[in-house]
Amino acid sequence: GNQSVAHSHSNSLSGTSAMPRGGESRLWTRSVELDPSRDLKLVMVEDPTIDVGGDDAWCSWCLWPAAKVLIQYLSTLDDAKLQGRSVLELGSGCGAVGMYLAQRRASPVVLTDVYRALPLLKRNVQANRLPCEVCALPWGTPVARLAPQIRDRAPFDLVVASDCSYDFVAPERPSPSLDALLTTAAFGRRALICVSRRPNEVEAFEAAVQRAGLSPEIVHRGVLEDAAKEGVEECVVYSFEFSQEPPTTNRELEEALATMTR
């Protein structure tokens, strides 16, 4: 079934240390085997010092458990379902999920995050020599105000997001962050969002989904081998279908995008 095991840090990651550069001596570089069946690996450049400043960039410094589990699910999909499909990743962090999709020949792939997270994201794309584009995307921004590489391609075939649901107070309290994430996920015809089961996190996400009037399907539950080290035992992948038929005319597209961003 859907129960499968993610490779933990200890058995699938081989670390190599980063070459120190001016002011960047604390970057970590390691090779991560994310899809052993296809022999696909990524070089991950991680920055444990990025939390200076206390904004949302703090969470972009490393590969999070939900990214591994989302890749685990994507690895079960046939190449034909991914090849040549347009992808938008939200809250990319190090960009692992989007870069993996680029390795699977999805195209174009646009990786996004808050402005301060972009230098590390670009560095990861360069380290892996992948044809991914990188730009800022604060969730909830109307599509008309976004960079052309997002605005001109929406709706994307697929939107992906992982471990983007940490910012909430309690399930019963509205969460502007989760509401904005779900609004922006509708820039895709389909969205896959992977949520880690930390205290109240799945509940808060499902409450936001209910507020938005959405009814996703759970397509995968990934159990992490090294749960103690990861701090998470399970991650849940939700699949959202936003539109079956792409708008055919510019006017229809504009109307569809207007309703997305209201």
C-alpha positions as CSV (number, residue, x, y, z in Angstrom):
1,G,0.0,0.0,0.0
2,N,1.0,3.6,0.6
3,Q,3.1,2.7,3.7
4,S,6.7,2.9,2.7
5,V,9.9,3.8,4.3
6,A,12.0,6.9,3.5
7,H,15.7,6.6,3.5
8,S,17.0,8.1,6.7
9,H,20.0,10.4,7.1
10,S,22.2,7.6,8.3
11,N,21.8,5.1,5.5
12,S,21.3,7.2,2.4
13,L,23.3,10.3,2.8
14,S,27.0,10.5,2.2
15,G,28.5,13.8,3.5
16,T,31.2,15.8,1.9
17,S,32.3,19.1,3.4
18,A,31.8,22.4,1.6
19,M,34.8,24.3,0.4
20,P,34.9,27.4,2.7
21,R,34.5,30.7,0.8
22,G,34.6,34.2,2.2
23,G,31.8,34.5,4.8
24,E,30.4,31.1,3.8
25,S,32.6,28.7,5.7
26,R,29.7,27.1,7.5
27,L,27.8,25.9,4.4
28,W,27.4,22.1,4.3
29,T,27.4,20.1,1.1
30,R,26.3,16.5,0.9
31,S,25.1,14.0,-1.7
32,V,21.6,12.7,-1.1
33,E,20.2,9.6,-2.8
34,L,16.5,10.4,-3.2
35,D,15.4,7.8,-5.7
36,P,17.6,4.7,-5.5
37,S,15.5,2.8,-8.1
38,R,16.4,5.3,-10.8
39,D,19.9,6.1,-9.3
40,L,18.9,9.8,-8.9
41,K,21.0,11.8,-6.4
42,L,21.2,15.5,-5.6
43,V,23.9,17.6,-4.1
44,M,22.4,19.6,-1.2
45,V,24.0,22.8,-0.1
46,E,22.7,23.6,3.4
47,D,23.3,26.7,5.5
48,P,22.9,26.3,9.3
49,T,23.5,30.0,9.8
50,I,20.5,31.2,7.7
51,D,18.2,31.9,10.6
52,V,19.8,35.2,11.4
53,G,17.0,37.8,11.0
54,G,14.2,35.6,12.3
55,D,12.0,35.7,9.2
56,D,10.7,32.8,7.1
57,A,14.1,32.1,5.5
58,W,15.2,30.2,8.7
59,C,13.4,27.1,7.5
60,S,15.1,27.0,4.1
61,W,18.5,25.9,5.3
62,C,18.2,22.1,5.1
63,L,16.3,19.1,3.6
64,W,13.2,18.6,5.6
65,P,11.4,15.2,6.2
66,A,8.3,16.1,4.1
67,A,10.5,16.8,1.1
68,K,11.9,13.3,1.3
69,V,8.4,11.7,1.6
70,L,7.0,13.8,-1.2
71,I,9.9,12.6,-3.4
72,Q,9.2,9.1,-2.2
73,Y,5.6,9.4,-3.6
74,L,6.7,11.1,-6.8
75,S,9.1,8.2,-7.4
76,T,6.1,5.9,-7.7
77,L,4.7,7.9,-10.7
78,D,5.5,6.9,-14.3
79,D,7.9,9.1,-16.3
80,A,5.0,9.9,-18.7
81,K,3.1,11.6,-15.9
82,L,6.0,14.0,-15.2
83,Q,7.9,14.5,-18.4
84,G,7.3,17.9,-20.1
85,R,4.9,19.0,-17.3
86,S,5.2,22.5,-15.9
87,V,6.0,22.6,-12.2
88,L,5.8,25.4,-9.5
89,E,7.4,24.6,-6.1
90,L,6.3,26.7,-3.2
91,G,8.5,27.3,-0.1
92,S,11.3,25.5,-2.0
93,G,14.0,25.9,0.7
94,C,17.0,23.9,-0.8
95,G,14.8,23.0,-3.8
96,A,15.0,19.2,-3.5
97,V,11.5,18.4,-4.7
98,G,11.6,20.7,-7.7
99,M,15.1,19.7,-8.7
100,Y,14.1,16.0,-8.4
101,L,11.2,16.7,-10.8
102,A,13.6,18.4,-13.2
103,Q,15.7,15.2,-13.0
104,R,12.5,13.4,-14.0
105,R,12.3,15.7,-17.1
106,A,9.5,17.9,-15.9
107,S,9.8,21.3,-17.7
108,P,9.7,24.1,-17.0
109,V,10.4,23.9,-13.3
110,V,10.1,27.1,-11.2
111,L,11.4,27.1,-7.6
112,T,10.1,29.8,-5.3
113,D,10.6,31.0,-1.7
114,V,10.9,34.2,0.3
115,Y,13.5,36.7,-1.0
116,R,16.1,35.9,1.7
117,A,16.0,32.2,0.9
118,L,16.8,32.7,-2.8
119,P,20.7,32.9,-2.7
120,L,20.9,29.4,-1.1
121,L,18.2,28.1,-3.5
122,K,20.2,29.4,-6.6
123,R,23.3,27.8,-5.2
124,N,21.6,24.4,-5.0
125,V,20.3,24.7,-8.6
126,Q,23.9,25.6,-9.8
127,A,25.5,22.8,-7.8
128,N,23.2,20.3,-9.5
129,R,23.4,21.9,-13.0
130,L,19.7,21.7,-13.5
131,P,17.6,23.9,-15.7
132,C,15.3,25.2,-12.9
133,E,14.3,28.8,-12.6
134,V,14.3,30.6,-9.3
135,C,12.1,33.5,-8.2
136,A,10.4,35.0,-5.1
137,L,6.8,34.1,-4.4
138,P,5.3,35.4,-1.1
139,W,2.1,33.2,-0.7
140,G,-1.2,34.9,-1.4
141,T,0.3,37.4,-3.8
142,P,-2.2,37.9,-6.8
143,V,-0.8,36.2,-9.8
144,A,-0.8,39.5,-11.9
145,R,1.8,40.9,-9.5
146,L,4.2,38.0,-9.8
147,A,7.3,37.5,-12.0
148,P,6.5,36.6,-15.7
149,Q,7.9,33.1,-15.3
150,I,5.0,32.4,-12.9
151,R,2.3,34.8,-14.3
152,D,2.7,33.8,-17.9
153,R,2.6,30.0,-17.1
154,A,-0.2,29.7,-14.6
155,P,-2.0,27.4,-14.3
156,F,0.9,25.1,-14.0
157,D,0.4,21.3,-14.5
158,L,1.6,20.7,-11.0
159,V,2.3,22.7,-7.8
160,V,4.3,21.1,-5.1
161,A,5.0,22.1,-1.5
162,S,6.5,20.2,1.5
163,D,6.9,21.2,5.2
164,C,5.2,24.5,4.5
165,S,2.5,24.1,7.2
166,Y,4.5,24.9,10.3
167,D,3.2,28.4,10.8
168,F,0.0,28.2,12.8
169,V,-1.2,28.9,16.4
170,A,-3.8,26.2,16.9
171,P,-6.1,24.1,14.6
172,E,-9.2,26.1,15.7
173,R,-7.6,29.5,15.0
174,P,-7.4,30.8,11.4
175,S,-3.9,30.7,10.0
176,P,-3.2,33.5,7.4
177,S,-0.1,31.5,6.3
178,L,-1.9,28.3,5.6
179,D,-4.8,30.1,3.9
180,A,-2.3,31.9,1.7
181,L,-0.5,28.6,0.9
182,L,-3.7,27.0,-0.3
183,T,-4.7,30.1,-2.4
184,T,-1.3,30.0,-4.1
185,A,-1.5,26.2,-4.6
186,A,-4.4,26.9,-6.9
187,F,-1.9,28.3,-9.4
188,G,-1.7,24.6,-10.5
189,R,-4.2,22.3,-12.1
190,R,-3.1,19.8,-9.5
191,A,-1.2,20.4,-6.3
192,L,0.7,17.9,-4.0
193,I,1.3,19.2,-0.5
194,C,3.2,17.1,2.0
195,V,2.6,17.8,5.7
196,S,4.6,16.4,8.7
197,R,2.8,15.0,11.6
198,R,4.1,17.2,14.3
199,P,1.9,18.3,17.3
200,N,-1.4,19.7,15.8
201,E,0.2,20.4,12.4
202,V,-1.9,17.9,10.3
203,E,-5.0,19.1,12.2
204,A,-4.2,22.8,11.5
205,F,-3.6,22.0,7.8
206,E,-6.9,20.1,7.5
207,A,-8.8,22.9,9.3
208,A,-7.4,25.4,6.7
209,V,-8.4,23.0,3.9
210,Q,-11.9,22.9,5.3
211,R,-12.0,26.7,5.6
212,A,-11.0,27.0,1.9
213,G,-13.8,24.6,0.9
214,L,-11.3,22.1,-0.6
215,S,-11.5,18.3,-0.6
216,P,-8.1,16.8,-1.3
217,E,-7.3,13.1,-1.3
218,I,-4.6,11.6,0.8
219,V,-2.4,9.7,-1.8
220,H,0.6,8.7,0.4
221,R,1.7,8.3,4.0
222,G,5.5,8.1,4.4
223,V,7.0,6.7,7.6
224,L,10.5,7.9,8.4
225,E,13.0,5.2,9.5
226,D,14.9,7.6,11.7
227,A,11.9,9.2,13.3
228,A,13.8,10.2,16.5
229,K,16.5,12.1,14.5
230,E,14.0,13.7,12.1
231,G,11.5,14.6,14.9
232,V,8.7,13.3,12.7
233,E,7.3,9.8,12.4
234,E,5.0,10.3,9.5
235,C,4.4,12.7,6.6
236,V,1.1,12.9,4.7
237,V,0.8,13.7,1.0
238,Y,-2.4,15.5,0.0
239,S,-3.5,15.8,-3.7
240,F,-5.7,18.7,-4.8
241,E,-7.4,18.9,-8.2
242,F,-8.1,22.5,-9.1
243,S,-9.2,22.4,-12.7
244,Q,-9.7,19.6,-15.3
245,E,-9.7,21.8,-18.4
246,P,-7.1,24.4,-19.1
247,P,-8.7,27.8,-20.0
248,T,-8.6,28.1,-23.8
249,T,-8.6,31.9,-24.4
250,N,-6.7,34.7,-22.8
251,R,-9.9,36.1,-21.4
252,E,-10.9,32.8,-19.8
253,L,-7.4,32.5,-18.3
254,E,-7.6,36.1,-16.9
255,E,-11.0,35.3,-15.4
256,A,-9.7,32.0,-13.9
257,L,-6.7,33.7,-12.4
258,A,-8.8,36.6,-11.0
259,T,-11.0,34.1,-9.1
260,M,-7.8,32.3,-7.8
261,T,-6.5,35.5,-6.2
262,R,-9.7,37.0,-4.8
